[in-house]
Amino acid sequence: MGREIIFVGIAGIIIGIAIYWKTGEWIPALVPTIIGIALILFYKEEDKLEQRKDINTKKTKK
């Protein structure tokens, strides 16, 4: 699930722009645009979290 999320986010932004261009109203176009932006931003943050080593270490009980 690597680049697919980025492509889905870009597609959401493009769909939002297309809806705005077709209808001329910005409220219905906000939903796919915001979802697309959120997918792109949260994917990058998820990558940073997965690379942190202090979160991934297992703590053993002694």
DSSP file (Angstrom, degrees, kcal/mol; ACC not computed):
  #  RESIDUE AA STRUCTURE BP1 BP2  ACC     N-H-->O    O-->H-N    N-H-->O    O-->H-N    TCO  KAPPA ALPHA  PHI   PSI    X-CA   Y-CA   Z-CA
    1    1 A M              0   0    0      0, 0.0     4,-0.1     0, 0.0     0, 0.0   0.000 360.0 360.0 360.0  57.5    0.0    0.0    0.0
    2    2 A G    >>  +     0   0    0      3,-0.1     3,-0.7     2,-0.1     4,-0.6   0.858 360.0   6.5 -93.1 -90.6    2.7    2.4   -1.0
    3    3 A R  H 3> S+     0   0    0      1,-0.2     4,-2.3     2,-0.2     5,-0.2   0.652 111.9  80.7 -74.9 -15.0    2.1    4.7   -3.9
    4    4 A E  H 3> S+     0   0    0      1,-0.2     4,-2.6     2,-0.2    -1,-0.2   0.889  89.9  53.1 -60.4 -38.9   -1.5    3.7   -4.4
    5    5 A I  H <> S+     0   0    0     -3,-0.7     4,-2.3     2,-0.2    -1,-0.2   0.902 108.3  50.1 -64.2 -40.3   -2.6    6.0   -1.6
    6    6 A I  H  X S+     0   0    0     -4,-0.6     4,-2.4     2,-0.2    -1,-0.2   0.921 111.8  48.3 -62.9 -43.4   -0.8    9.0   -3.2
    7    7 A F  H  X S+     0   0    0     -4,-2.3     4,-2.4     1,-0.2    -2,-0.2   0.888 110.8  50.4 -65.8 -38.5   -2.5    8.2   -6.5
    8    8 A V  H  X S+     0   0    0     -4,-2.6     4,-2.2     2,-0.2    -1,-0.2   0.889 110.5  50.9 -65.7 -38.1   -5.9    7.9   -4.9
    9    9 A G  H  X S+     0   0    0     -4,-2.3     4,-2.0     2,-0.2    -2,-0.2   0.915 110.9  47.2 -64.1 -43.4   -5.3   11.3   -3.2
   10   10 A I  H  X S+     0   0    0     -4,-2.4     4,-2.4     1,-0.2    -2,-0.2   0.899 111.1  52.2 -64.5 -40.2   -4.4   12.9   -6.5
   11   11 A A  H  X S+     0   0    0     -4,-2.4     4,-2.7     1,-0.2    -2,-0.2   0.891 107.4  52.9 -63.1 -38.7   -7.5   11.3   -8.1
   12   12 A G  H  X S+     0   0    0     -4,-2.2     4,-2.3     2,-0.2    -1,-0.2   0.903 109.4  48.3 -62.5 -41.1   -9.6   12.8   -5.3
   13   13 A I  H  X S+     0   0    0     -4,-2.0     4,-2.2     2,-0.2    -2,-0.2   0.920 112.5  48.4 -64.8 -43.3   -8.3   16.2   -5.9
   14   14 A I  H  X S+     0   0    0     -4,-2.4     4,-2.5     2,-0.2    -2,-0.2   0.900 111.1  50.4 -64.5 -40.7   -8.8   15.9   -9.6
   15   15 A I  H  X S+     0   0    0     -4,-2.7     4,-2.6     2,-0.2    -1,-0.2   0.909 109.7  51.4 -63.8 -41.4  -12.4   14.7   -9.1
   16   16 A G  H  X S+     0   0    0     -4,-2.3     4,-2.1     1,-0.2    -2,-0.2   0.909 111.1  47.1 -61.5 -42.0  -13.1   17.6   -6.8
   17   17 A I  H  X S+     0   0    0     -4,-2.2     4,-2.5     2,-0.2    -2,-0.2   0.902 111.8  51.2 -65.7 -40.4  -11.8   20.1   -9.3
   18   18 A A  H  X S+     0   0    0     -4,-2.5     4,-2.4     2,-0.2    -2,-0.2   0.897 109.3  50.2 -64.4 -40.3  -13.9   18.4  -12.1
   19   19 A I  H  X>S+     0   0    0     -4,-2.6     4,-2.8     2,-0.2     5,-0.5   0.919 112.2  47.6 -64.0 -42.6  -17.0   18.6   -9.9
   20   20 A Y  H  X5S+     0   0    0     -4,-2.1     4,-2.1     1,-0.2    -2,-0.2   0.913 113.2  48.2 -64.0 -40.9  -16.4   22.3   -9.3
   21   21 A W  H  <5S+     0   0    0     -4,-2.5    -2,-0.2     1,-0.2    -1,-0.2   0.881 116.3  43.4 -67.2 -37.5  -15.8   22.9  -12.9
   22   22 A K  H  <5S+     0   0    0     -4,-2.4    -2,-0.2    -5,-0.2    -1,-0.2   0.921 128.5  24.6 -75.4 -45.1  -18.9   21.0  -14.0
   23   23 A T  H  <5S-     0   0    0     -4,-2.8    -3,-0.2     2,-0.2    -2,-0.2   0.795  87.9-137.5 -93.5 -30.5  -21.4   22.4  -11.4
   24   24 A G     << +     0   0    0     -4,-2.1     2,-0.4    -5,-0.5    -4,-0.1   0.484  68.1 114.2  83.3   2.1  -19.8   25.7  -10.5
   25   25 A E        -     0   0    0     -6,-0.4     4,-0.5     1,-0.1    -1,-0.3  -0.892  53.2-159.2-108.9 137.8  -20.6   25.0   -6.8
   26   26 A W  S  > S+     0   0    0     -2,-0.4     4,-1.0     1,-0.1    -1,-0.1   0.709  79.1  72.2 -89.8 -19.6  -17.7   24.6   -4.3
   27   27 A I  H >> S+     0   0    0      1,-0.2     3,-0.8     2,-0.2     4,-0.7   0.948 101.3  42.1 -65.3 -49.2  -19.6   22.7   -1.5
   28   28 A P  H 34 S+     0   0    0      0, 0.0     3,-0.3     0, 0.0    -1,-0.2   0.793 113.3  56.0 -67.1 -23.3  -19.9   19.4   -3.4
   29   29 A A  H 3> S+     0   0    0     -4,-0.5     4,-1.2     1,-0.2    -2,-0.2   0.685  93.6  69.8 -80.5 -17.4  -16.4   19.7   -4.7
   30   30 A L  H <X S+     0   0    0     -4,-1.0     4,-3.1    -3,-0.8     5,-0.3   0.869  87.9  63.3 -68.5 -36.4  -14.9   20.1   -1.2
   31   31 A V  H  X S+     0   0    0     -4,-0.7     4,-2.2    -3,-0.3     5,-0.2   0.954 109.2  35.2 -60.1 -57.2  -15.5   16.5   -0.1
   32   32 A P  H  > S+     0   0    0      0, 0.0     4,-2.3     0, 0.0    -1,-0.2   0.853 118.5  54.0 -67.2 -29.8  -13.3   14.6   -2.6
   33   33 A T  H  X S+     0   0    0     -4,-1.2     4,-2.3     2,-0.2    -2,-0.2   0.940 110.9  44.1 -67.4 -45.9  -10.7   17.4   -2.5
   34   34 A I  H  X S+     0   0    0     -4,-3.1     4,-2.6     2,-0.2     5,-0.2   0.900 113.8  50.7 -65.9 -40.5  -10.4   17.3    1.3
   35   35 A I  H  X S+     0   0    0     -4,-2.2     4,-2.4    -5,-0.3    -1,-0.2   0.916 110.9  49.6 -63.5 -42.0  -10.3   13.5    1.3
   36   36 A G  H  X S+     0   0    0     -4,-2.3     4,-1.9     2,-0.2    -2,-0.2   0.918 112.5  46.1 -62.8 -44.4   -7.5   13.6   -1.4
   37   37 A I  H  X S+     0   0    0     -4,-2.3     4,-2.6     1,-0.2     5,-0.2   0.913 112.6  51.0 -64.9 -42.3   -5.4   16.1    0.5
   38   38 A A  H  X S+     0   0    0     -4,-2.6     4,-2.9     1,-0.2     5,-0.3   0.897 108.0  52.4 -63.7 -40.4   -5.9   14.2    3.8
   39   39 A L  H  X S+     0   0    0     -4,-2.4     4,-1.6     1,-0.2    -1,-0.2   0.917 112.1  45.6 -61.2 -42.8   -4.8   10.9    2.1
   40   40 A I  H  X S+     0   0    0     -4,-1.9     4,-1.5     2,-0.2    -2,-0.2   0.936 116.9  43.5 -67.4 -45.8   -1.6   12.5    0.8
   41   41 A L  H  X S+     0   0    0     -4,-2.6     4,-1.7     1,-0.2    -2,-0.2   0.924 115.4  46.7 -67.7 -44.8   -0.7   14.3    4.1
   42   42 A F  H  X S+     0   0    0     -4,-2.9     4,-2.1     1,-0.2    -1,-0.2   0.801 107.2  58.1 -71.7 -26.9   -1.5   11.4    6.4
   43   43 A Y  H  X S+     0   0    0     -4,-1.6     4,-1.9    -5,-0.3    -1,-0.2   0.917 106.3  48.8 -66.2 -41.1    0.4    8.9    4.2
   44   44 A K  H  X S+     0   0    0     -4,-1.5     4,-1.6     1,-0.2    -2,-0.2   0.897 112.0  48.7 -65.2 -39.5    3.5   10.9    4.6
   45   45 A E  H  X S+     0   0    0     -4,-1.7     4,-2.0     1,-0.2    -1,-0.2   0.870 108.4  54.2 -67.6 -36.1    3.1   11.1    8.3
   46   46 A E  H  X S+     0   0    0     -4,-2.1     4,-2.1     1,-0.2    -1,-0.2   0.880 105.4  54.0 -64.8 -37.4    2.5    7.4    8.5
   47   47 A D  H  X S+     0   0    0     -4,-1.9     4,-1.2     1,-0.2    -1,-0.2   0.909 107.7  49.9 -62.0 -42.4    5.8    6.8    6.7
   48   48 A K  H  X S+     0   0    0     -4,-1.6     4,-0.7     1,-0.2     3,-0.2   0.892 110.1  50.7 -64.6 -39.1    7.6    8.9    9.3
   49   49 A L  H >< S+     0   0    0     -4,-2.0     3,-0.7     1,-0.2    -1,-0.2   0.886 107.7  52.7 -67.1 -38.1    6.0    7.0   12.1
   50   50 A E  H 3< S+     0   0    0     -4,-2.1    -1,-0.2     1,-0.2    -2,-0.2   0.773 106.5  54.3 -68.4 -24.9    7.0    3.6   10.6
   51   51 A Q  H 3< S+     0   0    0     -4,-1.2     2,-0.2    -3,-0.2    -1,-0.2   0.644  82.8 103.5 -84.7 -14.9   10.6    4.7   10.3
   52   52 A R    <X  -     0   0    0     -4,-0.7     4,-0.7    -3,-0.7     3,-0.1  -0.501  55.8-161.4 -70.5 133.0   11.0    5.7   14.0
   53   53 A K  H  > S+     0   0    0     -2,-0.2     4,-0.7     1,-0.2    -1,-0.2   0.769  82.5  63.5 -88.0 -26.6   12.9    3.0   15.9
   54   54 A D  H  4 S+     0   0    0      1,-0.2    -1,-0.2     2,-0.2    -2,-0.1   0.747 105.0  47.6 -72.7 -20.6   11.8    3.9   19.4
   55   55 A I  H  4 S+     0   0    0     -6,-0.2    -1,-0.2     1,-0.2    -2,-0.2   0.826 110.0  52.1 -83.1 -33.6    8.2    3.1   18.6
   56   56 A N  H  < S+     0   0    0     -4,-0.7     2,-0.2     2,-0.1    -2,-0.2   0.526  83.9 106.2 -84.3  -5.7    9.0   -0.2   17.0
   57   57 A T     <  -     0   0    0     -4,-0.7     2,-0.5     1,-0.1    -3,-0.0  -0.513  67.6-131.0 -77.8 142.9   11.1   -1.7   19.8
   58   58 A K        -     0   0    0     -2,-0.2     2,-0.5     0, 0.0    -2,-0.1  -0.785  15.1-145.5 -93.2 132.8    9.5   -4.4   21.9
   59   59 A K        -     0   0    0     -2,-0.5     2,-0.3     0, 0.0     0, 0.0  -0.848  11.9-151.4 -99.1 130.1    9.7   -3.9   25.7
   60   60 A T        -     0   0    0     -2,-0.5     2,-0.4     2,-0.0     0, 0.0  -0.760  16.2-119.1-100.6 147.4   10.1   -7.1   27.8
   61   61 A K              0   0    0     -2,-0.3    -1,-0.0     1,-0.1     0, 0.0  -0.673 360.0 360.0 -83.2 135.8    8.9   -7.5   31.3
   62   62 A K              0   0    0     -2,-0.4    -1,-0.1     0, 0.0    -2,-0.0   0.359 360.0 360.0-119.7 360.0   11.6   -8.2   33.8
